[in-house]
Amino acid sequence: MSMYGGVLKELLGMFLGDARLTGAVLCLVAAVGILSWSAGPFVPGAILLIGCLAILVEAAFREARKGAAND
């Protein structure tokens, strides 16, 4: 049972390791979910793609600045 607990702990740590990144993605998905009720299928998909890429780039730049500040 400890192996399953260790795997679960690692998965949870992987997804909750960066709270800002997790919160931003959850907010984006919620906003796109609400938008998908009134828009066609391509608009929310495009917003989700562009939004996730923007969040990923922002997180990478933030980590790079934090790494450069520690040097």
C-alpha positions in Angstrom: 0.0 0.0 0.0 2.9 2.4 0.6 3.8 2.2 -3.1 0.4 3.5 -4.1 0.6 6.2 -1.4 4.0 7.3 -2.8 2.7 7.4 -6.4 -0.3 9.4 -5.3 1.9 11.8 -3.3 4.2 12.4 -6.3 1.2 13.0 -8.7 -0.4 15.4 -6.2 2.9 17.2 -5.8 3.4 17.4 -9.5 0.0 19.0 -10.1 0.0 21.3 -7.1 3.7 22.2 -7.1 3.1 25.6 -8.7 -0.1 26.9 -7.2 -0.2 30.0 -9.5 0.0 27.8 -12.6 -2.7 25.4 -11.4 -5.0 28.3 -10.5 -4.5 30.0 -13.8 -5.3 26.9 -15.8 -8.4 26.1 -13.7 -9.7 29.7 -14.1 -9.0 29.5 -17.9 -10.9 26.1 -18.2 -13.8 27.5 -16.1 -14.0 30.6 -18.3 -13.9 28.6 -21.5 -16.5 26.3 -20.1 -18.8 29.1 -19.5 -18.0 30.6 -22.9 -18.7 27.4 -24.7 -22.4 27.6 -23.9 -22.8 30.6 -26.2 -20.1 30.2 -28.8 -19.4 27.6 -31.5 -16.9 24.8 -30.9 -13.9 26.5 -32.5 -13.8 29.7 -30.5 -13.5 28.1 -27.0 -10.9 25.6 -28.4 -8.8 28.4 -29.8 -9.1 30.4 -26.6 -8.1 27.4 -24.6 -5.1 26.7 -26.8 -3.9 30.3 -26.8 -4.6 30.7 -23.1 -2.7 27.6 -22.1 0.3 28.5 -24.2 0.3 32.0 -22.7 0.1 30.6 -19.2 2.9 28.2 -20.0 5.2 30.9 -21.4 4.5 33.2 -18.4 5.3 30.4 -16.0 8.6 29.6 -17.8 9.6 33.3 -17.8 8.7 33.6 -14.1 10.8 30.5 -13.2 13.7 31.8 -15.4 13.7 35.2 -13.6 13.6 33.4 -10.2 16.5 31.2 -11.3 18.5 34.2 -12.5 17.8 36.1 -9.3 19.3 33.2 -7.2 22.5 33.2 -9.2 
